[in-house]
Every structure is written in structure tokens, then in C-alpha cells.
Amino acid sequence: MAPIKNKIHPEVKIGHVHLIVSDLNRSLKFYRDLLGFEITSTYENSAVFLSAGGYHQHIALNTWQGKEATPPPPGHTGLYHFAILFPDRKELARMLKRLYEINYPIEGASDNGVSESVYVADPDGNGIELYSDRSLDQWPIDEEGHLQITTKPLDILDLLSEMDNES
């Protein structure tokens, strides 16, 4: 690969995701009631902005394409998934337990070497990766200094064991 001439600043982060949904109330039951994001703002009855920790918005939902809009069919370009980073594996375990308790469909779970991930879809079929990163010193680096991201099965029981000392 050729070196990048115009590198983006290393502190740049992706700030939020804005999703078209077909039913705001149904989406709020997922993003607010299940995942736990808080509403920070609304726009008439067609958009809701949600966040964690008081940020202005991490997730925006709108019905501007029309209520009951349909998702794109398989085999088309578009969003594969977006990711929600949890601060540690204990918080990821808490979310996984919450999903299991209500029998929410889990689409996959993997150990990527650098992180542990659980995959779900929202009510409109948007893919979501719920994950926690390992510490940098645990990331798999080869002899040449390249990151070796893998896809191995996630040890769900080990992840859930993070909550063993909770009452």
C-alpha cells in the first residue's frame, strides 16, 4: 500500500449516526428503553436525538423518508452496521444479559482480538455492533508491527462472568 499523503488528524472521532426509521415509537423502545440512551432533543414528531452521558447526540432517528419506510433489500449498498463502544467488558456483559433476559435476537458474537463484540439489529434491520475494546497492550501485533484483527467465537460465559460478583 502506498503511504497516505493527507492523513486525518489522529484525534478525529465519528460523532454520531443518523438513521431513517419507519416508526419512532418502536425505535425509541429499542434505543431508549432497551439500550438505555437518553433523549436530548426532538424535532416536531419526526425526529429524536439520543445520547449517553449528556452529549448532544450519539444517535438520531427520523421518519423523514416517510413512516413505514422499508429497509433496502439485501445485496444493495448502505449501512452494514454501526458500533457502540462500551467502556469495559462488564458493561458489555450487562447489556448482553439484558438482551438475553428479554429474548432479544442476537445475530452474532465474536472475539476480534482487539475487542469483544455482540451483534444485533434494531427494529428497522440496521446492524449494530455492541463491543468493548481490550487494553492496547493486549492487542495482537505481529513481528512487523501490524495489527492482527481476527474473528473467533466469543466466549459468552466468560463475558457474563464479569457480573459474578454483583448482587
C-alpha positions in Angstrom: 0.0 0.0 0.0 1.1 3.5 -0.8 1.6 5.9 2.2 -1.3 8.3 2.8 -0.4 11.8 1.8 -3.2 13.7 3.7 -3.7 11.8 6.9 -6.7 12.8 9.0 -5.9 14.2 12.5 -5.4 11.2 14.9 -7.9 12.7 17.4 -10.8 12.8 14.9 -13.8 10.7 16.1 -17.1 9.7 14.5 -19.6 11.8 16.4 -23.0 10.3 15.7 -25.1 8.2 13.5 -28.4 9.4 11.9 -30.8 6.7 10.9 -34.0 6.7 8.9 -36.6 4.6 10.8 -40.2 3.6 9.9 -41.7 4.1 13.4 -40.2 6.5 16.0 -42.0 4.9 19.0 -40.9 1.4 18.1 -37.3 2.7 17.6 -37.4 4.5 20.9 -38.4 1.3 22.7 -35.2 -0.2 21.3 -32.7 2.7 21.7 -34.1 4.4 24.8 -35.9 1.6 26.7 -33.6 -1.4 25.9 -30.2 0.1 25.2 -30.6 3.0 27.6 -29.8 6.1 25.6 -31.5 9.3 26.8 -33.5 11.7 24.7 -31.7 15.0 24.3 -33.9 16.7 21.8 -36.9 16.2 19.4 -37.8 17.7 16.2 -41.6 18.0 15.8 -42.9 14.5 15.7 -40.5 13.3 13.1 -37.0 13.1 14.7 -35.5 12.2 18.1 -31.9 12.7 19.2 -30.4 10.5 21.9 -27.2 10.3 23.8 -25.2 8.8 26.6 -23.6 10.9 29.3 -25.1 14.2 28.2 -23.5 14.5 24.8 -25.8 16.4 22.3 -26.4 13.3 20.2 -24.9 9.9 19.5 -27.9 8.6 17.7 -30.5 10.5 15.7 -33.7 8.8 14.4 -36.0 10.3 11.8 -39.0 9.4 9.7 -38.3 12.0 7.1 -38.5 9.3 4.3 -42.0 8.5 5.5 -43.5 6.5 8.2 -43.4 2.8 7.4 -40.5 3.3 5.0 -38.9 -0.1 4.1 -35.3 -1.1 4.5 -33.1 -1.6 1.4 -33.2 -5.1 0.1 -30.2 -7.4 0.6 -27.5 -7.1 -2.0 -27.6 -3.2 -2.0 -25.1 -0.8 -0.7 -25.7 1.1 2.5 -25.0 0.7 6.2 -23.6 -2.7 7.2 -23.6 -1.8 10.9 -22.5 0.9 13.3 -20.8 0.2 16.6 -21.5 1.3 20.1 -18.4 1.2 22.3 -18.9 0.2 25.9 -16.4 1.5 28.5 -15.4 -2.0 29.6 -16.4 -5.7 29.3 -18.5 -5.6 32.5 -20.8 -3.0 30.9 -20.9 -5.1 27.7 -21.8 -8.1 29.8 -24.7 -6.1 31.4 -26.1 -5.3 28.0 -25.8 -8.9 26.8 -27.6 -10.1 30.0 -30.4 -7.5 29.3 -30.8 -8.7 25.8 -31.0 -12.4 26.9 -33.5 -11.5 29.6 -36.0 -10.2 27.1 -35.0 -12.8 24.5 -33.8 -10.2 22.0 -32.3 -11.8 18.9 -28.5 -11.9 18.9 -27.2 -12.1 15.3 -23.6 -13.0 16.3 -20.8 -12.7 18.8 -17.1 -12.6 18.1 -13.7 -12.1 19.7 -11.8 -9.8 17.3 -8.5 -9.9 19.2 -8.7 -6.1 19.8 -12.3 -6.2 21.1 -15.2 -8.5 22.0 -18.5 -7.9 20.1 -22.1 -8.8 20.2 -24.2 -8.1 17.0 -27.9 -7.2 17.0 -30.2 -5.4 14.6 -32.6 -2.6 15.5 -36.3 -2.9 14.6 -35.6 -1.5 11.2 -32.9 -4.0 10.4 -29.9 -1.6 11.0 -27.0 -3.7 12.2 -25.4 -2.7 15.5 -22.1 -4.0 17.0 -22.1 -3.7 20.8 -18.5 -4.0 21.8 -15.7 -3.3 24.3 -12.1 -2.9 23.5 -9.2 -4.7 25.1 -6.4 -2.6 26.5 -3.8 -1.6 23.9 -1.2 -3.9 25.4 -3.4 -6.9 24.7 -3.9 -6.2 21.0 -2.4 -8.9 18.7 0.5 -7.3 16.9 2.7 -9.4 14.5 6.5 -9.2 14.3 6.3 -6.5 11.7 4.1 -4.3 13.9 0.8 -4.9 12.1 -2.4 -5.4 13.9 -3.9 -8.9 13.5 -7.6 -8.5 13.8 -9.3 -11.9 14.0 -12.8 -13.3 14.0 -13.1 -16.0 16.6 -16.2 -17.1 18.6 -16.8 -15.0 21.6 -16.8 -16.9 25.0 -20.2 -15.7 26.1 -20.0 -17.4 29.5 -16.6 -15.8 30.2 -18.0 -12.4 29.3 -21.1 -12.9 31.5 -18.8 -14.0 34.4 -17.8 -10.3 34.6 -21.0 -9.9 36.6 -20.4 -12.8 39.0 -19.8 -10.5 42.0 -22.9 -8.5 41.5 -26.0 -9.0 43.7 
